[in-house]
C-alpha cells in the first residue's frame, strides 16, 4: 500500500492502530529549487516502505535501523529573528536521519507565496508530513485542500492559520500570543504602580510584528485588552517592524521624530527591541530601568537577557521556539494511530530586571 493512501486512511479513520512509517520518497526532478534537502536522499532500495512497521520509539524518534525514513517537509517563515534561528535549529536537530527522518527544509523569506510554493513542492515530492509555520493567518485553504487531496497530513507549528475547515490540519503547537500580550500589559501596570506612576498619563508606541501573523495579531490584541483597563494609558501609534532588528530601528527612529514624550515602547519581538534601543540611544535618549523610555519585548532569547543585564531592556515575555521535538511527538502519535490534541499551547514565562538574570541566562537553551 502506498504511504499516501495510508496517510489518507489515517485522516479518514483514526482507528488504524499502527501505520507504516516509511515512504522516503525521492525529490522529483522538477521539485522547487528553493526546497533544500536537509539530509542526503536515501538510496532507491530504501524506498520500499510498503509494509507497516511498529518501530517507533516513545521519545518521539523513529527507528532508523529499519531504513524507513519519515519524510517531513518544513515550510519555515524565514530567518528574521533570533527566535526563528532557534526554531530552525530545533527542527534541524530533531528531524535527522539518525532519528529516522528526512527533512526537506524551505525558508520562505517571510513571503506567503514562497510558502505556498514550498507546500506544493512537498506535495509533488510525496512527503509523509507537511509542517508549516505560516507567515500570516489567512489565505491557506486552496493549498491545504491540495495536501488533503494528496493524503498528506499537515501539522501547524508556531503561528496559526485561520481556516474555516479545521480538518485541513491535524494539529497546531505554539505559544498563546494573546496571553503573552496580556501578561505584558499586567507587568507594565504593576511596574508603573511600583514606580508611583500608576495614575500618570503614560504615552506608548508599539513596534508590531509582521501584520497578519498570529504572533502580531495576538500580542496586539492582548495588549489592547489591557489598554482598555487603563484610561491613563495612551497608544500614540503602532507600526510594523516586520519582526526584524533593522526595521525595528527604522520605525523607532520615526516614532522619536514624531513624538518627544514617549514613555513606553512595546516591541512585538526581541530583535525589534534591539533596533529600537539603538534608535533611542542615537537620538540622545536613554532607556531601561534607569532611563527615559521603558522598553519591553517578546520571545526571551539569550540576547534579550544580555540587553536586560546591560540595563537597556526592561522586560521580555517568553515565547518558546523549540517546537521540533513537539512536532516529532505529534508525528509519532499519528504514526501509531493515536489521536492528538488539536491545539497545543506551550507554557511560557516572563523575565525582568528584578530577577537573577545571569543565572537564568546560564541555563537558557536559546
Ligand atoms: O516572536 C518572532 C519571530 O511567530 C512567535 O516570529 C513567532 C515570532 C517571534 O520572527 O521573533
Boltz pocket constraint, residues with backbone or C-beta under 6 A from the ligand:
constraints:
  - pocket:
      binder: B
      contacts: [[A, 80], [A, 81], [A, 82], [A, 83], [A, 84], [A, 158], [A, 159], [A, 175], [A, 215], [A, 242], [A, 243], [A, 268], [A, 269], [A, 270], [A, 271], [A, 298], [A, 299], [A, 319]]
      max_distance: 6.0
